[in-house]
């Protein structure tokens, strides 16, 4: 479990310390307040540790996920006049991982040290764009050619293709799969790198499905093949994108079930419905923390956090919906 992070001069952040929930962590904020960068950094660190504990593996992952110009790690430093040192500390299961670089760094970090235990579970990053409809041939293209695409797209397609784990499927996993099957009206099948939704009408290729359904299909695959099990960490950027609001409730229900089974979850969202569904569906057994990222009077990004939706003030999403409601009232009153 990732417990905390402290950022000094990393991308948009000048100084940002955060304490995370072992369950669901929800991030809101206007565009440009670093939500996606935060998720990508945590994912990069976990995923590189799963592959190798060597500094070179982390450096490669950092470059391939963020794609700085000319692969220069130094371009990930906070933009300030003169020399800038970026310092990051991430605590997992009570142990730190730290790294450092400057805005003059090329393709190496200047310091890297980890005391994390070896039991790093699977890390999953679901980007805003759904990729399963584009999966045929994508992995071989990415591996054989230089294409300017963030590695998270290759990673998620590769995880979707993983075969199912050996052994019986637990009752909890079966329940989750059945919940998603109801909303998809079928199961996901794969043949020759093509994904299909199989239902009584036959097999419908993913390129003909609504993107919202494809997102549920991806989640079904990750649960079905055992990628999202106890000890895994899920990062999801704007899960609400292209999903009808009426389907958000079942999505939140599935995610809360996953966290109760030991999956730590990080979500960046612009959706009032996502925030309120977590607020309304959570129980005493669920661990949910809200984070609101905003700029202070010096234009530096700061975070307000809390364990309930009402704890995060300012909340630009809530403010936007309140403003719409106020306009509706004024119009109805003829003001």
N, C-alpha and C positions, 0 to 999 in steps of 0.2 A: 504494500500500500504506500502511495506517495503521501507524505504528511505535510510537507511545506516546501516553499521555494522562496528564495530571496534573489532578486534581480538588481544588478547595478550596471546601468548603461548598456542594456541589451535592447536593440532595435528601438521601439518607441518608448521604452521604459528607462527613466533616469534612476529611480529607486522604487522598488515595489516588493514588500514582503507579504506572503499569503500563507494562511493555514487552511488545509483542505479537510473536507469530510471524507471518511472512509467509504461513503456511499456515493451519492450524486452531488456533483458540483456544477452549478449553473452560472454562466457568465453573461451579463448584459452590458450594453454600452453602445454609444454612437459609433459609426464607422470611423476607423482610425485610432481606436483606443486599445488595440493590441490583443483582442480576444483570440483571433486565429493564431497569432504568433505564440501566444502562451500555450495553446493546445499543441501546436507543432513542436515546440521546444520540449515539452514533457514527453511527447511521443518519441521524438528523436532520441532522447536520452534513454528511455526504456528499451526501444527497439534496438539501438546499438549495443546495449548491455546484453540483450538476449543473444545477439549474434557473436559478440566478442567483447572482452573487457579491455581491449587495447585502445590506446588513444587514437590510433589511426582509423579504427572502425568508427569511432564517434565523430571524428573530423569529416570522414567521407559521408556519413549519414547527415550531418549538419548541413554540408554543402548541397547534397542531393535533395534534401527536403525544402530548404529555403531558397536555393538557386540564386545566390548573390552574383552580381555582375562579375564576369571573368573568374568565377569560383573563389573570390577573395573573402575569406572569413571576416576580415576586418571591416567589411561593409555592413556587417550585422551589429556593429557598435553604434551606440546612440550618437546622433549627429550633434556635436558640439565643437566650438573652435579649439584648435590645438590638438594635443595628444589626449586620447580617451582610452581608459582601461575598462573593459567589460569583465565583470565578476559575477558568476552564478553559483548558487549553492542549492541543491535539491536533496531533501531528506526523505529516505524511504526505509520503513521498518526500523527507525531509530538511527540509521547510519547515513552519513553524508556522501554526496558526489559533488565535486567542485571542479570548475574549469574557468580559465581566464584567457583573454586575448585583448589586443589593442586594435585601434582603428588602422594601424599600420601592418597588422598581421596579414599574411598571404593565404596559404592553405593549411596552416597549423595553428593550434592553440598554444599559448605559451606555458600554461600549467594545466594539468589534468590529473585528478586523483579520485579514486572511488573506494569506498569501504562497504559498498552495498553487498548484501549476501547474494549467492549465486542463483537463488530460486526466483528468477525473474519470469513472471507469467507472460502470456501472450499480450502484445500491445496491438490495438486495432484503431486505426484512424479512418473515419468515414468522412470524405470531403463533401462539399456542397454538391458538386456535380456527381451524378450517379454514373458508374462506369461499366456495369454488366452488359448493357446493350452494345458497348464498344469493345467487349472482351476478345472476340475472335482475332487472333494474330497479334494482339497488343503486347503480350509478354515477350514474344520473340523479337518484335520490332524494338521494344525498349532495351532489351539485352544486347542486341546486335548493332544498333544505330545510336548516334548521338541525337537525341530529341530533347527539346527544352520543355520538359514536363516534370513537375514535382514528383518525387519518388513515392509519395503517398498513394498516387493513382496505381502505380505498378504493385505496390504492397497490397492494396485492398483487393485488386483483381486476383492476385496470387492466393490470398487467404480464402477467397470465394471458391477457388478451384480445389482446395484441400479435400481429400476424401474423408469420410466419416471415421471417427475413432473406433478402435476395437472395443468389444464388450457391449453390454446392454445399455440402452438409453434410459437415464433415470426418469422417474415419474415427473419431477419438476421440469426437466427439459421437454418431455412430451407435452406437458400442459402448455408451456410457452409456444411450442411449435403449433399446437392445435389452435391457440388463440390467434396466431398470425395467419394460419390457413383459412380461418373463417373470414377474415377481412380481405384476404387475397382471392378467396374462392378457389383454392387449389394448393398444389405443392410445386416446388422448383425442381426442375430436372436439367441435366447438362449433357450435351452430346457434341463431340467435335468442337469444343470450346464455345459452343452456343448455349445460351440459357433459355429455358422454356418454362412457362407456367402451365402445369398439367392439371386439367380439371375434366369433368365429365364431357365437355365439348371437344377435348383433344389437347394438343400441345400448341400453345401460342408463344411465338418467339418474343424475346424481351424487347426487340426493336419496335414491336407493335403495341407494347404495353404503355400505359401511363407511367410517368416517372415516379409518381408517388407509390404505385404498386411495386415498381422495381425496387424502391428503397425497402419496403417491407420484405421483398424477396431476398435482398442481401442480408437483412437481419436474420431471416429464417435460415439461410445457409450457414451463417456464422454460429448460430446456436446448434444447428443440426450437425455440423462437422466438428463440433467441440472446441472451436476457437474461443468462444465466450463461455468459459467455465470459471469456477472459483479460482481467484488469483489473477484473472485477466484484468486488463484496463482498457476501457473503451473511450475514445475521443471522437466526438461527433460535432461537426461544424454545421450549424443550421439544419437540424433534422427536420424542421417544419417545411423546408423548401420543396415546393411542388406537391405537398401533401394536403389534401382537402382538410380544412379545420375540423370537420366531423370525425376524422380518423385519428386526430391527435390524442384523444382520450385513451384509445387502445394502445397507441405507441407508448405513452407515459406508463400505462399499466404494465406493459412488458418490461420497460426499463427499470421500474421499481422492483419487479420480480427478479430481474438480473442482479440488482444491487443486494437484494436480500440473500442471493445465492453466492455472494462474495466477489462480485464484479464491481470494481471502482469505475465511476463514470464521470467524464468531464464533457460538458455541453456548452457551446456558444450559441446564443439564440437572439433573434429579434422578435420573437413571438410572445405576445401577451397570453395567448391561449396555452402555450407550452408552460409558461411560468405558473399560471393559475391552475392548470391540471395537476402539476406537481404539488402545489399548495393544497389543493382540495383532496387529492388521492392519498397523500402520505399518511402513514399511521405512526404510532409511537415506535414501531420497530424499524421504520425507515430513517436513514440518515441522509438529510438533504441540506445543502448550504448554498446560499445565494451570494453572488458577487456582482456589484455594480462598479464598472470601470468608468471613470470620468476625468476630465482635466480640471485642475485647480486654477487659481488666479495666475499662477506662473506658467500655465499650459503644460504642467507635468501631470502624468497619469497617476491617479490615486485610486484606491479601492475601498468601498464600503461593503462589509459582509455581514451576514446574519443567517440565522437558522429558519427564518420565516420570510415570506414574500414582503411583508410590511416593514421588515428591518432595513431594506436597501433603499436609502434615500440619499441622493437623488436617484430616480429610476426613470430614464428617458422613455422607456416603453409605456409604463403606466401613465406618465405625463402626457404622452401623445394620445392615448385613449381617453384620458380625462378631458383633453382639449376638444376632441371630437364630440364627446358627450355634451360639453358646455355649448358648443356651436349648435348642436341639435336642439338643446333646450331654448337657446336664444331664438332660433328660427321658429320654433313652435309658439313662442311668446310674441313673435313679431318684432323682436328687438333688432 
